[in-house]
């Protein structure tokens, strides 16, 4: 019985799909993504079919970009193989592509897959020594829409390494949060429940937001920051907006939700009775959120003592973590990172600079280093001499920069750690 080679007609699309469905379980056929095939046809892919009595017994499809074409699919009914249909399909496809200005056709097939012999017969040359690299993206389109709606991001895992110093806090967060969430099977085997909620507290500027973002990047989970000011500006009340956010974001397989200035939305109801509606909503939403695996809520505050005590009880927040000012080791690491991008004279000692920066936050170190660089820049422009940051530039800039953390603030933070930290 003869076959006919022709372009795919709209009336034959259903028969082509039936052929692909029938070939799905066969080991010598490439994986058939039916929805992708239909989408490609609708987007203008070139499809040539073999017809026998109006039935589709074979097809080949390709996409064109300039003078290049890529064969995407070769499918032949088992009873019509080794009858020359593959070569005929390839010849028909070549004819169509030639008239579209294509000069080179490429095809990716596994060894022994349908169509390999036909391509060789038509003069296709195999290219050896190449490796196919593929990556399956972790988010479905529906997930991306939810993340975009709430202003979420996919952050780089390198953020964790960029958090200079702060080894106590990094080790604590890594061991108590990242590790159990990254290896839930081992945690379950031991009986450890991975945390679902954590509250970070400490003086302003110590890196709470930085740690939350770095943590999300290290996990590879989407990061969504819920800004109280933005939530309260929506159509509904702040309580309703929070409820909607928790419900929608809870549909994601994985997510890190971050709420900064948590004391603004969850203050003690005795001191601010008007906040009772929002606090009551949190008391309901947080336990529900904790029951869904693969999700993490991180809140941050500079004023932990003002938060409603009911919100911070065990059963709502798994961990309460103090994030204090950098110690000398951390300050040395911060200076090393800052100086790495600068041209300095010999003898600049990051440890010596760190010893002069008691109470500095990461932002303070960055400010001081840029002040020193600005001084060197101005001098170089004025004198024409080499643009080099000197020890004197750094000492002057450090003295000019006021430490964000005063001794009184440090004393208050240490008292808060003793009273509130739970790890």
N, C-alpha and C positions, 0 to 999 in steps of 0.2 A: 504494500500500500504506500502511495507517495505522500510526501509531506510538502507543505507550502511554507516558505520563509517570507515573512512580511512584518511591517511595523505593528506594534500593539494597538489595536483599535479600542475605543472606549467600551464597546460591547463585549470585548474579550477580557476585561479586567477581572471580572468575577471568576472566570475559568483559570486565569493566571494565578489568582490567590488560592484556588482549590489545589492547583499543582504544588504550590509552595507548602501548603498545609500537609499534603500527602508525603512530601519529602522530608518533613521535619525530623522524623525518628531515624532516618537512614544515616549510618555512620560516615558514608562517603560524600555526603552533601554538606555544604557550608551552613552554619546556623542561619535560619530564615527568620528575619524580623519583618513580619507581615506589615505591621503598621508603618515601619520605615520605608518599605517598598512602595506602599500606596502613597505615602508622603512624597517620595522621590518622583513617582509618576506625575503627581499633581504639580510638582515643582519643575517639570520639564526634562526629566531623565530620558535618555534614549533607550527604548526597549524594543528588541526584535524578538519575535516569537516563531515557533514552529507549530503549524496547525495540521491536524489530521481530521478530516470530516468536521471541521469547525471546532475541534477540541484542541486546547493548548497542551502540547506534549513536551515543549521545551521553550526556554527563554534565556536571554542574556540582556543585562542592563548596564548602562554606563553613564557617567556624568562628565560634562565637558567644561573645561576652563581654559580659554584661549586656544592654543594649538595642542593642548594635552587632553587626554581622556583617561578615565580610570574605570575599568570594568568592576562593577560592584557585585554582580550576581550572575552565576551560571547554574541553570536548573534544567534537568532532563528527566523525563519519566523513565523508570527503570526498564520497562519493556521496549523502550525506543532507544536504548543506548547501543553503542557499537554499530550503528547504522548510518553514520556520517552526519547525524543531525548536529552534533557539537561543532564540527568544522563548518557546516552550512550556516549555522547561527553566527559563528565568528566572522565568516565571509560577509554575511548580510550586515553585521554591525560595522565592519570596516568600511563598506560602501557608504553607509549612512554618515559615518564620522568623516570620511574623506571629503564629502560635499559640505561639511561644516567647517572645513579648514583645519582639521586635526592632523598633526604630523606624527604624534607618538601616542601609543596606547599602552597603558600599564594594567596589570591584573595581579591580584594577590590571592594565591591559592595554596592550601596545604598539600603535602605530598599525597598523591592518590585521590585527591578530590575530583569530583565530576568537572570536566572541562579541561583538565590538565593536558590530556592527549590531543584534544582539539586545538588548543592554543599552540602546542608544539608543531602540530601538522600545518598550522597556518603561519609558521615562521617566527613565533614569539620566542625570545631568547631568555632563559632563566638567569637571574642575577643572584649569585651566591655570595655568602659572607655578610649579608645584611640581616639586621635584627629588627623585628617589629616591636615597637614600644607602645603600650596602651595604658590608659589610666581610666578607671571608672570613677566618675565624680560622685561624691557622697550624697549630694542633695537632689531630691526630685524637684521638678518645676514647681509643684504646689508648695514645697517647703521654701523655695527661694522667694515665692510671692509673699509668704508670711514674714520671712526675715526682712525683706525689703519694706514691707508695710511698717514694721517697727524700727526701721533704721539700723538693722543688724549688719554685721561684718563677718567675713572669714579672715582671721588674723594669721600672721606668719608665726610658725613655731620658733623662729629665731628670737622673738621678743623675750623669751625666757632667758636666753644667754646674754641678752643685752641689759638685763637687770643687774647692774654691777653691784658687787658686795652684797650686803644684807643676807649673809649666809644662814643665820639663824632662821629668819623668816622664810627664805627659799627652801631650806631643808624641811621645815615644819609643814609648809604648804605642799611640798612634793610628796612627803611621806603620808600625810593625813588626808590629802584631797586627791592629788593627781594619781598617785599609785593605785589606790583602791578603785578609782573610776576607770583607770586604764586596764586593770586586770580584775574585772568583777568575778570571774570564775574562781580565781585563787582566793579572793576575799570571801566568797560564798562558802568555799571548802573549809575555810578556817572559822567562819561564823562572823566575819567582820562586815558590817553594813556600810557600804560606801556612803559618804556624806552627800546630802542633797541641799543643805543650806549652811551658809557660813556668814558670820558678821565680822568684818575687819574694822578695828577702831584704833585711833591714835591721833597725834597732832596733825594739823594740816601740812600737806606737802611731803609726807614721808613715803609715798609710793603706793597707796592702797589701790588707786585706779590702775596704776602700772602693773601691779601684781595680778589684778583681776583679768586684765587684757592678756598678759603673758601666760596666765594659767589656761585661758581659753585657747590660745595659740598652741600651747604644749599638748592639750588634749585633742586639738584638731576639731573643736566644736564651734558652731556659730556663736558669736558674741553679740548680745543685744543689751544696750544700755537704756533703761527706762528713766527718763528725766522727769522728776516730779513737776517741774514747771511746764513741760510739754504735755504731760498727762492731764494736768489741771486745766489746760487750755482747750481741751477737746470738747465735744458736744455734750458729753455726760459729766457726771460728777467724778471727782478723783477716785472715789471708791469703785464706781462702775468701770472706769477706764482701767484700773488695776485688775479688776475681775476679768475683763475682756482680754487683757494682755496675758494673764496667766492661763486662760483657757486656750487661746490661739497658739501661744508659744508652747504650751504643753502638748500640742499635737505633733511637734517635731520629735524625731527619734533622739536627738541630742541637742542641747542648747545650754549656754551659760547666760543667765540673766543677771545684769548688774544694776543695782540701784544705789546711787551716790546720795550723800546728804540724807541718809535714811531717817535721821532725827527730825527732818522737816515733815515727813509723812507719818511717822509713828511716835510722836511725843507722848509723854505720860498724860493720860486723859484727865488726871486730877488738875494738872497745871494748864492744860489747853482743852477744855471740854468740847470745843468745836471740832476737834480731830477724832472724836469717838467713832464716827461712821467709818473713817478710813482704817483706824486701828482694828475695829471689829471685823472689817473685811479681810485684813491681813491675818487675823486670828483664824479665820475660816479658810482662806486661800492657801496659806503656807503649809498646813498639814496635808491638804489635798495635793499640793505640788510635790511634797516629799514622798508621796506614795507612788510616784511615777518614776521608774528607773531611767538612768541615762540623762538626767537633767540636773542642773546646779544653779541655785540662787545665791548670789553673793551681794551683800549689802555693805556699805561703808559709811562711817560716821566719824566726825571729829569730837562728838559730844555724846559718848556712850551713856553717861549717867542720866541724860535727859530722855532716853527712850523708854517707852512704856514697859515695865518689868514683865508683863504677861507675854509680850512678843518675844522676849529673849529667853524664855524658859526652855529647858530640854523638851524635845518634842516639836519645837518650832525651829530653833537654830541648833544644828548639830555641833557647830564649832564657833567659839568666840575667840578671835585671834588678834592680839595686839601687834600693830605695825608701828614701831618706834623710830626715832631718828637714827641715822646711820652711826655705827660706832667707828672707831679709828680704822679698823680693817676695811669696813665698807667705804669710808671716806677716801682711803688710799686707792681703792679700786675705782671709785668715781673719778678721782683726779687722774689716774692712769688712763682711763677712757677719754677724758677731756683732752689731756695732753697729747694723746696719740694722733690727733688731727691737727696739731699745731707745730710750727717750727720754733723750737726753743734753743736757748744757749745750753752749753754743757753744764752739768751739775744741778739741773733741776730735779728735786727729790719729791716725788708724790707723797711719801710718808711724812716728810717734814711739813708739807702744805697741809696734810690731813690733821696734823697735831695743832695747827693754828685755826682750825675750823670747827671747834666744838659747837654743837647746836645747828650746824649747817644741814640742810636738806639736799636731796639731789638737785633741786632747782637752784639752790644757793650756790652750789659748786659750779653749775653751768653758767650762772650769772657772773660769778667771779672770774671764771676762765675767759669768758667773752669780753669782760672789761679789760683784762690783761691783753687780749688779742687786739682789741680796739686801740689801746694805747700804743702797741707796737706798730699797728697799721698807720696811725696818724704820724708817728715819728718817721717811719719809712717814707711816707709821702712828702713830709716837710724837709727831710735832710737828704733823701736819695740813698741812704745807707741800707744795709741788708735788713730785710724784714724778719726780725728774730724777736721772740718773746723772751724777756730776761727775767731773772729771779726777782729783780726789783719791781718789774711790771706785775708779777704775780703777787708779791708781798703787798704792794699798794692796793691792788684790786681786792685782795682778801680782806685787808683792813677796812676798805670802803664798804664791803658787803655785810649787811647786818644779818646775823643768824636768825632764822625764822623760829627756832625753838629756844625759848628762854629757859633759864634754870628752873623757874617756877612751873613752866609748862612741862618740863621733863619730870619734875617731882610729882606733878599731878598725874602724868601718864603712868608712872611707875606704880602709883597708888591704884589707878584704874586696872592695871594688869593684875595686881594682887586680888582685887575685888571681883573682876569680871571675866578674865581669860579662862576659857574652857577648851582644852585641846586633848 
